């Protein structure tokens, strides 16, 4: 081993001298060279960027993986793959796992039974939801988390290193200034002034290097802005897929016979289902399926509500904005165009997932999930 005792002693002496200078500055017994205002502003902005980038990065990790210590050991696995600089393998999401459990359960319960067939349908859609989640997690990790991590572990480490070097150069400069003041003899003073000029040159050079790195924070903001747009786009795509899958699943389930209705208490003459949607209009009670007909509402003997004969109530109606295009499936429904405004209301006996919509002289049932109710 090449052990240089002189260099070790010299480095220890420099470290001790800087420590003394730093302590005296803190105590106010030594002068301190201040950085120019522009450089100070750049440093403050860089610190702010680092702090908030770190917080956003950590919280995004929590958002994408809320349970870091789970039965899969996901976070531990990711740590080892990152250290080995290898690609993290695609993992099964909780939605996909739930879907597989439902499909396996259907095999035991019997695919031909009402419960078994419904488990198959729901399980397939849970798997689709899990797949959409996995794609969202992968896209967000690549397009958003990775650039933030690269800044914190790459650019910021370089900036921090150069800032520490600048602080050392500043301490050396102030030490040389103090030596010039303390020098009494002409020869000692000349030597101290020469050291001061060298220290000043090194300090100015390091200040320029640090300034250039700190000014690069602006380009970092531009890059992170682009990544933020990509993250939001991935979120929008993911939630749109989930919304689409859930609508398709509800339509699939609506085709199945309500096999458990026969188990209800036969003595009950009217049932009030709990709405699955939060879009029930204020001041309007949940619809009740009564055995008796409702005055003013035309019904077929044992059939569905006649929408065209329904009259708009004097109260309880409101405006709604259409979120998506919708094509009517039969004459009882009303086709919709995105962003248009219609009047909606509910009537006793209607499915809570539907409202009566009116546009001019046109009237028909409209799905609640396609609407944004306005106050």
C-alpha positions as CSV (number, residue, x, y, z in Angstrom):
1,X,0.0,0.0,0.0
2,X,1.3,3.4,-1.0
3,X,1.0,5.3,2.3
4,X,2.0,9.0,1.9
5,X,2.5,10.3,5.4
6,X,3.3,13.8,4.3
7,X,0.1,14.1,2.2
8,X,-2.0,12.7,5.0
9,X,-0.4,15.3,7.5
10,X,-0.9,18.1,5.0
11,X,-4.6,17.2,4.4
12,X,-5.2,17.0,8.1
13,X,-3.6,20.4,8.6
14,X,-5.8,21.9,5.9
15,X,-8.9,20.4,7.4
16,X,-8.0,21.7,10.9
17,X,-7.3,25.2,9.5
18,X,-10.6,25.3,7.7
19,X,-12.4,24.1,10.8
20,X,-10.9,26.9,12.8
21,X,-11.8,29.5,10.2
22,X,-15.4,28.2,10.0
23,X,-15.8,28.2,13.8
24,X,-14.4,31.7,14.1
25,X,-16.8,32.9,11.4
26,X,-19.7,31.4,13.3
27,X,-18.6,33.1,16.5
28,X,-18.2,36.4,14.7
29,X,-14.4,36.7,15.4
30,X,-13.4,36.3,11.7
31,X,-14.5,37.9,8.5
32,X,-16.4,35.9,5.9
33,X,-16.3,36.5,2.1
34,X,-19.9,36.7,1.0
35,X,-21.1,35.3,-2.3
36,X,-22.7,37.6,-4.9
37,X,-26.4,38.0,-4.7
38,X,-27.0,36.2,-8.0
39,X,-25.1,33.1,-6.8
40,X,-26.9,33.2,-3.5
41,X,-30.3,33.3,-5.3
42,X,-29.3,30.3,-7.5
43,X,-28.3,28.3,-4.4
44,X,-31.6,29.1,-2.7
45,X,-33.5,28.1,-5.8
46,X,-31.5,24.9,-6.1
47,X,-32.2,23.9,-2.5
48,X,-35.9,24.6,-3.0
49,X,-35.9,22.4,-6.1
50,X,-34.1,19.6,-4.4
51,X,-36.4,19.6,-1.3
52,X,-39.7,19.6,-3.3
53,X,-38.4,17.1,-5.9
54,X,-37.5,14.7,-3.1
55,X,-40.9,15.1,-1.4
56,X,-42.8,14.7,-4.7
57,X,-40.7,11.7,-5.6
58,X,-41.3,10.0,-2.2
59,X,-45.0,10.7,-2.2
60,X,-45.4,9.5,-5.8
61,X,-43.8,6.2,-4.7
62,X,-46.3,5.9,-1.9
63,X,-49.1,6.7,-4.4
64,X,-48.0,4.0,-6.9
65,X,-47.1,1.5,-4.2
66,X,-49.1,2.3,-1.0
67,X,-48.0,-0.9,0.8
68,X,-44.2,-1.2,0.4
69,X,-44.0,-4.1,2.8
70,X,-46.5,-6.7,1.5
71,X,-46.6,-10.4,1.0
72,X,-44.7,-10.1,-2.3
73,X,-41.7,-8.2,-0.9
74,X,-42.0,-5.7,-3.7
75,X,-40.0,-2.9,-2.4
76,X,-37.1,-5.2,-1.2
77,X,-37.1,-6.8,-4.6
78,X,-37.0,-3.4,-6.4
79,X,-34.1,-2.3,-4.1
80,X,-31.9,-5.3,-5.2
81,X,-32.8,-4.9,-8.8
82,X,-31.8,-1.2,-8.7
83,X,-28.5,-2.0,-7.0
84,X,-27.8,-4.7,-9.6
85,X,-28.8,-2.3,-12.4
86,X,-31.2,-4.8,-13.8
87,X,-34.7,-4.4,-15.2
88,X,-37.4,-5.0,-12.6
89,X,-39.7,-7.9,-13.7
90,X,-43.4,-7.3,-14.2
91,X,-45.3,-8.4,-11.1
92,X,-48.9,-9.5,-10.7
93,X,-51.1,-6.7,-9.3
94,X,-53.6,-7.1,-6.6
95,X,-56.4,-6.7,-9.1
96,X,-55.1,-9.5,-11.3
97,X,-54.6,-11.7,-8.2
98,X,-58.2,-11.1,-7.1
99,X,-59.4,-11.9,-10.6
100,X,-57.5,-15.2,-10.6
101,X,-59.0,-16.1,-7.2
102,X,-62.5,-15.5,-8.5
103,X,-61.9,-17.6,-11.6
104,X,-60.5,-20.4,-9.5
105,X,-63.4,-20.2,-7.1
106,X,-65.9,-20.4,-10.0
107,X,-64.4,-23.7,-11.0
108,X,-65.2,-25.2,-7.6
109,X,-68.6,-23.6,-7.2
110,X,-69.6,-24.6,-10.7
111,X,-69.3,-22.3,-13.8
112,X,-72.9,-23.1,-14.7
113,X,-74.4,-21.8,-11.4
114,X,-75.5,-18.2,-11.1
115,X,-72.8,-17.4,-8.5
116,X,-70.1,-19.3,-10.5
117,X,-70.9,-17.6,-13.8
118,X,-71.0,-14.2,-12.2
119,X,-67.6,-14.9,-10.5
120,X,-66.1,-15.6,-13.9
121,X,-67.4,-12.4,-15.4
122,X,-66.3,-10.2,-12.4
123,X,-63.0,-12.1,-12.2
124,X,-62.2,-11.4,-15.9
125,X,-62.8,-7.7,-15.4
126,X,-60.8,-7.6,-12.2
127,X,-57.9,-9.0,-14.2
128,X,-58.4,-6.3,-16.8
129,X,-58.4,-3.7,-14.1
130,X,-55.2,-5.2,-12.6
131,X,-53.6,-5.2,-16.0
132,X,-54.4,-1.5,-16.6
133,X,-53.0,-0.7,-13.2
134,X,-49.7,-2.6,-14.0
135,X,-49.4,-0.7,-17.2
136,X,-50.0,2.6,-15.4
137,X,-47.4,1.8,-12.7
138,X,-44.8,0.9,-15.3
139,X,-45.4,4.0,-17.4
140,X,-45.3,6.3,-14.4
141,X,-42.1,4.7,-13.1
142,X,-40.4,5.2,-16.5
143,X,-41.7,8.6,-17.5
144,X,-42.0,10.3,-14.1
145,X,-40.2,8.6,-11.2
146,X,-37.0,7.8,-13.1
147,X,-36.2,11.4,-14.2
148,X,-36.8,12.6,-10.6
149,X,-34.6,9.9,-9.3
150,X,-31.9,10.7,-11.9
151,X,-31.9,14.3,-10.8
152,X,-31.6,13.5,-7.1
153,X,-29.0,10.8,-7.5
154,X,-27.1,12.4,-10.4
155,X,-27.3,16.1,-11.1
156,X,-27.9,17.0,-7.4
157,X,-24.9,15.0,-6.2
158,X,-22.7,16.8,-8.7
159,X,-24.1,20.2,-7.6
160,X,-23.6,19.3,-3.9
161,X,-20.0,18.2,-4.6
162,X,-19.2,21.5,-6.4
163,X,-20.9,23.5,-3.7
164,X,-18.8,21.9,-1.0
165,X,-15.7,22.6,-3.0
166,X,-16.8,26.2,-3.4
167,X,-17.2,26.5,0.4
168,X,-13.7,25.1,0.9
169,X,-12.3,27.6,-1.6
170,X,-14.0,30.3,0.3
171,X,-12.6,29.2,3.6
172,X,-9.1,29.1,2.0
173,X,-9.5,32.6,0.6
174,X,-10.6,34.0,4.0
175,X,-7.6,32.2,5.7
176,X,-5.3,33.8,3.3
177,X,-6.9,37.2,3.9
178,X,-6.3,36.8,7.6
179,X,-2.7,35.8,7.1
180,X,-2.1,39.0,5.0
181,X,-3.5,41.1,7.9
182,X,-1.3,39.3,10.5
183,X,1.9,39.4,8.5
184,X,4.4,42.0,9.9
185,X,7.5,41.4,7.9
186,X,7.7,42.4,4.2
187,X,8.8,39.0,3.1
188,X,6.1,37.2,5.0
189,X,3.5,39.7,3.8
190,X,4.6,39.2,0.1
191,X,4.3,35.4,0.5
192,X,0.9,35.8,2.1
193,X,-0.3,38.1,-0.7
194,X,0.9,35.6,-3.3
195,X,-1.1,32.8,-1.6
196,X,-4.1,35.2,-1.5
197,X,-4.0,35.8,-5.3
198,X,-3.9,32.0,-5.9
199,X,-6.7,31.5,-3.5
200,X,-8.8,34.3,-5.1
201,X,-8.3,32.8,-8.5
202,X,-9.3,29.3,-7.4
203,X,-12.3,30.7,-5.6
204,X,-13.5,32.7,-8.7
205,X,-13.0,29.7,-10.9
206,X,-15.0,27.4,-8.6
207,X,-17.7,30.1,-8.2
208,X,-18.1,30.2,-12.0
209,X,-18.3,26.4,-12.2
210,X,-20.9,26.3,-9.5
211,X,-22.9,29.1,-11.1
212,X,-23.1,27.2,-14.4
213,X,-24.3,24.1,-12.7
214,X,-27.0,26.0,-10.7
215,X,-28.3,27.8,-13.7
216,X,-28.9,24.3,-15.2
217,X,-31.8,24.0,-12.7
218,X,-34.0,25.9,-15.2
219,X,-33.6,23.1,-17.7
220,X,-34.3,20.6,-15.0
221,X,-37.6,22.4,-14.4
222,X,-38.5,22.2,-18.1
223,X,-37.6,18.4,-18.1
224,X,-39.7,17.7,-15.0
225,X,-42.6,19.7,-16.5
226,X,-42.6,17.5,-19.5
227,X,-42.5,14.4,-17.2
228,X,-45.4,15.8,-15.2
229,X,-47.5,16.1,-18.3
230,X,-46.7,12.4,-19.2
231,X,-47.6,11.3,-15.7
232,X,-51.0,13.0,-15.8
233,X,-51.6,11.6,-19.3
234,X,-50.9,8.1,-17.9
235,X,-53.2,8.7,-15.0
236,X,-56.0,9.9,-17.3
237,X,-55.6,6.9,-19.5
238,X,-55.6,4.5,-16.6
239,X,-58.7,6.0,-15.0
240,X,-60.5,6.1,-18.3
241,X,-59.8,2.4,-18.8
242,X,-61.1,1.6,-15.3
243,X,-64.2,3.6,-16.0
244,X,-64.8,1.8,-19.3
245,X,-64.2,-1.6,-17.7
246,X,-66.6,-0.9,-14.9
247,X,-69.3,0.3,-17.2
248,X,-68.9,-2.8,-19.3
249,X,-69.0,-5.0,-16.2
250,X,-72.2,-3.3,-15.0
251,X,-73.8,-4.0,-18.4
252,X,-72.7,-7.6,-18.3
253,X,-74.2,-8.1,-14.8
254,X,-77.5,-6.4,-15.8
255,X,-78.0,-9.2,-18.3
256,X,-78.0,-11.9,-15.6
257,X,-81.3,-12.8,-13.9
258,X,-81.6,-11.6,-10.4
259,X,-81.5,-15.1,-9.0
260,X,-81.4,-14.0,-5.4
261,X,-84.6,-11.9,-5.6
262,X,-86.7,-15.0,-5.0
263,X,-85.2,-15.4,-1.6
264,X,-86.6,-12.1,-0.4
265,X,-89.3,-12.0,2.1
266,X,-92.5,-12.6,0.1
267,X,-94.6,-10.6,2.6
268,X,-92.8,-7.5,1.7
269,X,-95.0,-5.4,-0.7
270,X,-92.4,-2.8,-1.5
271,X,-88.6,-2.7,-1.5
272,X,-86.4,0.4,-1.6
273,X,-83.0,-0.5,-3.1
274,X,-79.9,1.4,-2.0
275,X,-78.6,3.4,-4.9
276,X,-75.2,2.4,-6.1
277,X,-74.6,5.9,-7.4
278,X,-74.2,9.1,-5.5
279,X,-76.0,11.1,-8.2
280,X,-79.5,10.9,-6.6
281,X,-81.0,14.4,-6.8
282,X,-81.3,16.4,-3.5
283,X,-84.7,16.4,-2.0
284,X,-85.8,13.2,-3.9
285,X,-86.2,10.0,-2.0
286,X,-84.7,6.8,-3.3
287,X,-87.1,5.1,-5.8
288,X,-89.3,2.4,-4.3
289,X,-90.6,-0.6,-6.3
290,X,-94.2,-0.8,-5.0
291,X,-96.8,-3.3,-6.0
292,X,-99.3,-0.5,-6.6
293,X,-99.2,1.9,-9.5
294,X,-98.2,5.5,-9.0
295,X,-100.8,8.2,-9.9
296,X,-99.8,10.2,-12.9
297,X,-97.2,7.6,-14.1
298,X,-98.3,5.4,-17.0
299,X,-97.2,1.8,-16.7
300,X,-97.7,-1.3,-18.7
301,X,-99.5,-4.0,-16.8
302,X,-96.3,-5.7,-15.7
303,X,-93.8,-4.0,-17.9
304,X,-91.3,-1.0,-17.7
305,X,-92.0,2.6,-17.2
306,X,-93.3,4.5,-20.2
307,X,-90.8,7.3,-20.5
308,X,-92.6,9.4,-23.1
309,X,-95.6,9.7,-20.7
310,X,-93.5,10.9,-17.8
311,X,-94.0,14.5,-16.9
312,X,-91.3,16.7,-15.6
313,X,-91.8,17.4,-11.8
314,X,-92.2,21.0,-10.7
315,X,-89.3,20.5,-8.3
316,X,-86.3,18.2,-8.1
317,X,-85.1,18.7,-11.6
318,X,-81.7,20.2,-12.4
319,X,-79.2,20.7,-15.2
320,X,-76.5,18.2,-16.1
321,X,-73.4,18.4,-18.3
322,X,-72.8,15.4,-20.6
323,X,-69.3,13.9,-20.1
324,X,-69.2,11.4,-23.0
325,X,-71.1,10.6,-26.1
326,X,-73.9,8.0,-25.7
327,X,-75.9,6.2,-28.3
328,X,-79.4,5.2,-27.3
329,X,-80.0,1.4,-27.3
330,X,-83.8,1.7,-27.8
331,X,-86.6,4.3,-28.1
332,X,-86.8,4.7,-24.3
333,X,-83.3,6.1,-24.1
334,X,-81.9,9.5,-25.1
335,X,-78.7,9.8,-27.2
336,X,-76.2,12.3,-25.8
337,X,-73.3,14.4,-27.1
338,X,-70.3,15.3,-24.9
339,X,-70.4,18.8,-23.3
340,X,-74.1,19.5,-24.0
341,X,-76.4,20.6,-21.2
342,X,-79.7,18.7,-20.5
343,X,-82.4,18.8,-17.9
344,X,-82.6,15.6,-15.7
345,X,-84.8,14.3,-13.0
346,X,-85.9,11.0,-11.5
347,X,-89.3,9.4,-11.0
348,X,-90.4,6.7,-8.6
349,X,-89.8,3.2,-10.0
350,X,-86.7,4.1,-12.0
351,X,-83.3,2.3,-11.7
352,X,-81.1,4.5,-9.6
353,X,-78.3,4.3,-12.2
354,X,-80.6,6.1,-14.7
355,X,-82.3,9.5,-14.9
356,X,-84.9,11.0,-17.2
357,X,-83.2,13.5,-19.5
358,X,-84.9,16.2,-21.6
359,X,-83.4,18.2,-24.5
360,X,-86.0,20.5,-26.0
361,X,-88.9,18.2,-27.1
362,X,-86.7,15.0,-26.8
363,X,-87.0,12.9,-23.8
364,X,-85.5,9.6,-22.7
365,X,-83.5,7.6,-20.1
366,X,-79.9,8.6,-19.7
367,X,-77.1,6.8,-17.6
368,X,-76.0,8.7,-14.5
369,X,-72.3,7.8,-15.1
370,X,-72.3,9.8,-18.3
371,X,-73.4,13.0,-16.5
372,X,-72.0,15.7,-14.3
373,X,-74.9,17.1,-12.2
374,X,-74.7,20.9,-11.9
375,X,-75.8,22.7,-8.8
